[in-house]
Each structure stands twice: as structure tokens, then as C-alpha cells.
């Protein structure tokens, strides 16, 4: 993950770290040189149609809040963290889910 040390729990940074985990599980890990905005742009096509307050706005808002907290002087609050957690859940639900390997591939056999 791009950040070396784990962010404090209860922060937007911690919620964003969970988004990175969920993205990696879905086969969409953030690349080492990829900025948060570039990663958000890569996730955007999976978020569906643009609607007021829709999931695509979650990606934008979460990224903005993460950047403010990580690089700016904005402190996390319980409300910001709760919004970030809810956004991560909605975003993760829209990410592609990897298909399990066929049983013969898991066992190292082919037919």
C-alpha cells in the first residue's frame, strides 16, 4: 500500500486504506506511482451512472477527504470517518469481484 505506516484508526485515512484493500481484492490495486485522483478515475467506470449523491460521488468525496487529511491540515472527525466508512462500503459493492479459479487450476492440474 502506498502509505508505509498504518493510519490511526477512526480516521478517513484508515477508511481509505480499507478501500485500497477492497480494490486489491477486486484485482484493482492502486499502483505505487498512482495518485489518489488517478486511482479514483480508474475506479469511476465501475461506479455506474452519474446520479445526484450517487456512488461515483463517493469516490470523489472520499478521495478529497483523504487528500485533505493526508496532505493538508484537516483533522479527522467522527462524522468524516463515518461518511468515509459508508462510502467505502458502497464503493466496494460496485467493484468487480474476481472469479474463483476452477478446481483443476487450484490443484495445479489441467484437463
N, C-alpha and C positions, 0 to 999 in steps of 0.2 A: 504494500500500500504506500502511496506517496508520502504520507507522514511517517516519520520514524518512531516517535513515541505515541503511545495511546493517548487520545484526548481525554480530558476529565469526563466522568460520567455525568449525565444530566445536562449536556451541552449540545448545541447544534452540531458542533464538530463530531461528537460521538454519534449522533444520528446520521451524519454524512458518512462516517466510517461504516455504519451498517449498510447504507446504500452501496458503498463500494463492495462490501461482502456479497450483497444480494446480486449486484451486477456481475461479479466474478462467477458466482454460482450459475448465472444465466448465460455464461460464455461471453460476457461483455465487460471484462475487466478494464479499468481505467489504465491506459498506457502510462509508463513512467514519465514521458515528456508531455503528456496531455494535460492541458489546463482544466480547471473545473468547468469553465464555459465551453470548452471544446468537448468535454465529456457529456455535458448537458445536451449539446447539439447532436451528439451521436445517439443519445437516449431518446430524444424528442420524437423520432418517427414511430416509436413503439407506444407512444402515449395516446394515440388516437386523434380524433378530430378536435379542432380548437373550439372550445366552448367556454363561456364565462366561468371562471373559477374551476376549470377542468384540470385533469391530471397534468396536462402539458404546462400549466401554470405552476403546479407543484415543483416540477423540475427547475423552472426559472427561479421561483421563490426560494427553494431550498439552497440552490447554488448561490444566490445573492446573500442569503443569511449566513451560509458557511463562509463565504469570502469576507463578509463584514467581520465575523467573529475571528476567523483565522488570520487575516491580514490587516484588519482595521482595529479600532479601539472599542468595538461594540461588545459588551458583555452579554453572556447568555442569561436568559431569564426562564423561569418555569414555563411561561406561555410560549416563548420562542421554541423551547425544547419540545413541548407538546405538539405544536404545529409541525415541527420538523419530523417528529416520530410518525405522526399521522400521514404526512407527505410520503415518507419512505415506504410505509405500508401500501399506499395507493400506487406508488411508482413500481414497487416490487411486483405487485399483482399484474402489471402490464408487461413486464419484461418477458422475453421468450424463455420458455422452460426447456432445458436440454432433454433430449430423449434418452432413455436408458439404453445402454448397449445391449444388443441381443445376447442371449445366454452363451452362445458359442464364442462370441468375441470376449466376453468376460473371462471365459475359461482358457482363452488362448488358442482355441480350435477354430478351424474354418470348415465349411462343408463344401 
